[in-house]
Amino acid sequence: MATSQRAVDPVLAALSRHLDVKPRNAVARRHEAMLRELAFQGERGNEHLSYIRSRNWSDQRLSALFSLNSVYQEVLGPLDASSRAGQAGLGTQHPIVHGSMRFDAAHSARVKSAVEDFFNMVSALGFRRDWMTKNTCGDLLFYIARHERESGPDGDMGDRR
């Protein structure tokens, strides 16, 4: 899938369907870059990739993870950061207006709810929350392999935080 994928990943399509053009394109570019890096790591014989493939991680499963990671990195992560109140109450008690956006307590509550829903979905799909903060395919391969090694031969996923 990583080397021949031209069709849009169905997970990526579902997650980005309602995004504006600019963030949708940014998410798609990031996802494509991760797929290219996956193909490169496969050609190099990356030990972490070999290991996780031996643990039944398919390219399709990795692509789904890359889709989720890309949406978090390009859309939800920055929104989540914008919803954190500053020490002086900026963005909550003291709203900030930037262009058409208003950063206030209501914005913060909506974003926190969306992020929590997203992380619930990530966990329900068998992925770890902290994988959403990894920057590259190589980083993800390392952390997935580490998790798989720690989970033991029975595949017990344990705590997904």
C-alpha positions in Angstrom: 0.0 0.0 0.0 2.8 2.4 0.8 4.4 2.3 -2.5 1.4 2.0 -4.8 -1.3 4.0 -3.0 -2.8 6.6 -5.3 -6.4 6.5 -4.1 -7.1 8.5 -1.0 -7.0 6.4 2.2 -10.6 5.9 3.4 -9.7 6.9 7.0 -8.1 10.1 5.7 -11.1 10.8 3.5 -13.5 10.4 6.3 -11.5 12.5 8.7 -10.8 15.4 6.3 -14.0 15.5 4.4 -15.4 18.5 6.2 -12.2 20.4 6.5 -11.5 23.6 4.5 -9.2 23.2 1.5 -6.0 24.5 3.1 -6.0 22.2 6.2 -7.3 19.3 4.1 -4.4 19.7 1.7 -1.9 20.0 4.6 -3.3 16.8 6.2 -3.1 15.0 2.8 0.5 16.2 2.2 1.6 15.0 5.6 -0.1 11.7 5.1 1.6 11.2 1.7 5.0 12.1 3.2 4.5 9.5 5.9 3.6 6.9 3.3 6.7 7.8 1.3 8.8 7.5 4.4 7.2 4.1 5.1 8.2 2.9 1.6 11.7 4.2 2.2 12.0 2.5 5.5 10.8 -0.7 4.0 13.4 -0.5 1.3 16.1 0.2 3.9 15.0 -2.9 5.9 14.2 -0.8 9.0 14.3 -3.1 12.0 11.3 -1.5 13.7 9.2 -1.9 10.6 10.2 -5.5 10.1 9.4 -6.2 13.8 5.9 -4.6 13.7 5.1 -6.3 10.4 5.9 -9.6 12.2 3.3 -8.5 14.8 0.6 -8.2 12.1 0.9 -4.5 11.4 -0.1 -4.0 7.8 0.5 -1.0 5.6 -3.2 -0.4 5.7 -3.2 -0.2 9.5 -0.2 2.1 9.4 -1.9 4.3 6.8 -4.9 4.6 9.1 -2.6 5.6 12.0 -0.8 8.1 9.7 -4.2 9.6 8.8 -5.1 10.1 12.5 -1.7 11.4 13.3 -1.8 13.9 10.4 -5.3 15.2 11.4 -4.0 15.7 15.0 -0.8 17.3 14.0 -2.3 19.7 11.4 -5.7 20.4 12.8 -6.5 19.3 16.3 -3.1 19.7 18.0 -2.9 23.4 17.1 -6.5 24.0 18.1 -5.9 22.2 21.4 -2.9 24.4 22.1 -5.0 27.5 21.3 -7.6 26.4 23.9 -5.2 26.3 26.8 -5.7 29.2 29.1 -2.7 31.4 29.8 -1.6 32.2 33.3 -3.4 35.5 33.2 -6.6 33.9 31.9 -5.9 34.8 28.3 -8.3 32.9 26.1 -10.8 32.2 28.9 -11.5 35.0 31.3 -10.0 37.5 28.7 -11.1 36.5 25.2 -8.8 36.9 22.3 -10.1 37.8 18.9 -7.9 36.9 15.9 -9.5 37.5 12.5 -12.8 35.8 12.6 -11.8 33.5 15.5 -12.7 34.2 19.1 -10.6 32.3 21.7 -12.6 32.2 24.8 -14.0 29.8 27.4 -16.7 28.5 24.9 -14.0 27.9 22.2 -11.9 26.1 24.8 -14.7 23.9 25.8 -15.6 23.0 22.2 -12.0 22.2 21.3 -11.5 20.1 24.5 -14.6 18.1 23.7 -13.5 17.5 20.1 -10.0 16.5 21.2 -11.4 14.1 23.8 -13.7 12.6 21.3 -10.8 12.2 18.8 -8.6 10.5 21.5 -11.5 8.2 22.4 -11.7 7.1 18.8 -7.9 6.7 18.6 -8.0 4.4 21.7 -11.1 2.5 20.4 -9.1 1.7 17.2 -6.3 0.2 19.2 -3.8 3.1 18.9 -2.1 5.0 21.7 -2.9 8.6 22.3 0.8 9.6 22.5 1.3 8.3 18.9 -0.6 11.3 17.7 2.2 13.6 18.9 5.0 11.8 16.9 6.4 13.9 14.1 7.6 11.3 11.5 6.9 7.8 10.3 10.2 6.8 11.7 9.2 8.1 15.1 6.0 6.1 15.0 7.7 3.0 13.9 10.1 3.2 16.8 7.3 3.8 19.4 5.0 1.1 17.9 7.9 -1.4 18.0 8.7 -0.5 21.6 5.0 -0.8 22.5 4.8 -4.2 20.8 7.9 -5.5 22.5 6.5 -4.3 25.9 3.1 -5.9 25.3 4.5 -9.4 25.0 3.8 -12.3 22.7 0.1 -12.5 23.5 -0.5 -9.0 22.0 -2.0 -7.6 25.1 -2.3 -3.9 24.3 -2.5 -2.8 27.9 -2.9 0.9 28.6 -3.2 3.0 25.4 -2.3 6.4 26.9 
